[in-house]
Amino acid sequence: MTTAKAGHTQLFLREEDLRQAIELLFFAYRDFTAEPDRLLDASGFGRAHHRVIYFVGRHPGMTVSALLGILRITKQSLARVLGQLIAEGFIVQRPGVSDRRQRLLDLTDKGRELERQLTDCQKRLIADAYRAAGAQAVEGFRTVLTGLVNPQDRDRFAALEQR
């Protein structure tokens, strides 16, 4: 039996509880990505393209270096995906203002439309689940997900909550 402290209470987690959580994450991710996968496939793209489009859309003008830091993939992997998105007119790349060596990324109108389509179907799924679960469950879910994120990346979400 695994034991974890949560405030002043102890939470006893059975093997089955942990395995069920793992399984639920697999099924949830499968269903969360199903519709975007269909949309991406129609354009000849995959999940790597989705992640790039999402984060560039979420952080307009971000550097390639910052994107690499978020995605934690090799430069070679990003170059392939980014090159395709640029060549097909979904992303534009421009030099930095103060440092011309920087490469800043933005979505084009075409990229913003694809990002909107991909994100809208995922937002609907999350909104429906949040409404069904209620406010307290939403906060608990956010806490659990944050606990799954590695500590170095948690600061990103703390900054978002302070806005």
Secondary structure, 3 states (H helix, E strand, C coil): CEEEEECCEEEEECHHHHHHHHHHHHHHHHHHHHHHHHHHHHCCCCHHHHHHHHHHHHCCCEEHHHHHHHHCCCHHHHHHHHHHHHHCCCEEEEECCCCCCCEEEEECHHHHHHHHHHHHHHHHHHHHHHHHHCHHHHHHHHHHHHHHCCHHHHHHHHHHHHC
